């Protein structure tokens, strides 16, 4: 059962609109193919009532109504009235699964609680509503008041209940306890249906779900992206991958290939971003960064596992940065349909390592720019811009101090200009004027970044120069726009001096 729309919506600051709930519900049942969805808590608000109505109307028209469930309360049928108005047919009745909760929250005896539960089940049955039972705080109940839990289960075994749902409400169980507690209960009540509901406060949600299944649990409650109160619930994607890869004796109908699509939709609707390193659905999960890994992938897929990205509608990526090797770069070049000889590949690799020291990740889209920059250096370096200071202050003209070496002779100049690059050019112009050399005219200046890039993207500056009747272009590449223009200018200086 997916409970993203009920327990997942208890994530701090998350509230799905009616249309978002309907869209997610359709995707969960029709595309992801989970068996059931829990979509709301009864009596929450008028808006929640309208959202549930929209989902149940669609579900009734498409024969999914029995798969749509609502959390209800022991309130003498008030929740049932709400469900009837909403058009829902399955209630998940919240009851007390530990003596601590029963005594201190409800301040009632077990017999009083059971009598009230029996009454709600009876009201539901009269209105053709099916009942499942949540034993809230069941995990602590098994730890601290096991006699009460078994007294409760003995009572429920006599009631018209479809499923008994065992929540680790505070996410405190260990995998060993999950197995032990579920196994003990299934041994005593083999004919009752038990769902396991894991929370993730210790990051053990997936492990606990796995052990509960091994112990004989009949169902699991999961949420997309592990959404839920506090640290969330056991995450859908990871748990499904674990079941498919490590529990082959179990057959489930969830469509792995849609997991990533659903996860991204829920991310957009909820505003809760998926961590880049989140298993199965995180941005970095199928990204190789170290060059040795890409090299191993070229040699009998040494760094592959059963967790292949294609299973989830994704592709393997090879990140470019200071840890990249030639293998990483070749993988990206293949995707772009580009080829380089060994010497040029070595130059490009070195340039990516240099850029990676400044910018954490170089993207595949950056590659053509880097190649152009590197292969454009077909000259002997006779001019080198050693260092520069660029200043830009409010109310003052920008200025630049430059140190430049020409044919092993070093010069230093300072100049002002209309902008930082203009000040830089004026300083260079002063140096060349002293050497009785004339700079070409700058006739065009174009800046571009790779498509889809962000504010930290590599920036390519292409400058067109005119010298007498001849025009030529030089390129500069850097994450800083002014620096990329300076690099393009340095190339121009080498061309005219050589």
Phi, psi and omega in degrees: 000134175265129180240030178301321186278353175242288181291324178295328180287351175279002170300136182306130176077006181260130174211113181279141174285168180301316181292325178292319178299317180296316180299314180294318179301315178299315182295319181296316185276319186275322185258308180287331176065044168289162185281323184214159174226138174257120196248350185187168168255137179295151171068015183288306184196168176294322179297321178295321178300315180294323179296317179294321177303316181296320180292315183291326176297314177296316182297320180296320180291337185243018175062038176244007189299324180290348180262004182252121187237152182229136175287131180232176187231158177281088189222031177060031172097000179296318177296324179296317177301318178298316180297318180300315179296325182280344179086016181272154186237356181229122177254141172251095189281122182275116179234178185264119183261005176223148179296329180299312179294318182298315185287316189265335179265310181273334183057046181228164174275165179297321181296320178297316181296314182296322180297317180292323178296315180301322180295317180294320179298320180295316178298318180298316182297320179297335181256020178056039176250127180281148183241129165246154185238124170271132172258083184303136181065029180303322184298316176289330175300317179292328179285318194242344181212058186298325180300321179294317180301316181289328173298319180294313181297324178297319177297313183295331180295345179261358186256161179277078183236134182279312184224143172250126190248125190254098182266137167272077193305321182258006177063042187253353184287151168264161177303323179298316179293319180303314179295312185298312184293315181292318180299317180300315182290318181293327178294321182282326181231070186294338184264357177269149180266123180240127171262147176248133186235102186261137167257169196238030187299328177255014183062032180247011184304312181293316180299317180294321178297318180298316181290325177297320177295317179299329181279352176112010177303142184268345181204161177233149171249125183228163173229149176294132180063014180067024181295156179153177183296147180058245181274003175092186182254175174301128185283139182302306189299311183296317183294319179296317179297319179296314180300312183295326186267331187242356180228064185297343179288345180260136176248125178234156185262000183296134182273100182307322188296342182262352185305315183293318179300313180296319181299317181291323178296314179295323176302314181294316182290323185274333185079003177266110186288142177283123177303142184300331183259016180290128183308144175070314187247353180291153183299328186264357191298324180248034179247120175269130179253316182289134180301327181295331179288317178296321178297318178295325178294330177285342184246083178063032175050051186296336183251020175269153170227185178293344181277071183274139184298329182298334178300331186248021179071029183237174178230154177284138179243153177238107185289151179245129180181199186290341178268001183288149170241183181300327183296317177302314183294319179298321179300317180289323178296321179300319180294330180271355182073030182247151176226144176228149174285170186300319182294315179292324178298321178296319179295316180296319179301314180297320180294321179294321177297318178298314180294324180296333176292335180263327189230125191303315183229132172260130185272164176301324181292339177287337190305311180302326179292318180295318179298315179300318181296314183290314185282351177281353185268059181264057181210159174278129185284105177250345179238131179225124173279108187284313182198163179201153174238122180251128179237142178216110183233145179296129178086356179236150178289139175302147179221160181219138168246128187235139168245125185222140178250127178236117181049051176069009178247127186258137180232154175226132182219155175232141179206161174250165179197180180286342177207177183297316181291323177297320177295320177299314180296323179295322177294316178296320180299323178297318179299311183290329177297319178295333177268008179060040177238147183251132177280149174291162178280140174272114184249347176204144185219112183237138179238138176211154175236157180300148180300141178079006183280169182244194187293340179263017185292156169294144184239127178254126175250126179246118182247131176261128182245153176231125180233111188059246181256000187258134175253145174209161184239148171228153182241148172227145184226126177194165176283348176253128186298316181294320180295321179296324176293321178296320179294322176296323179292320178300321176297317179301317182296323178292325179292317184282332179280322180289000000 
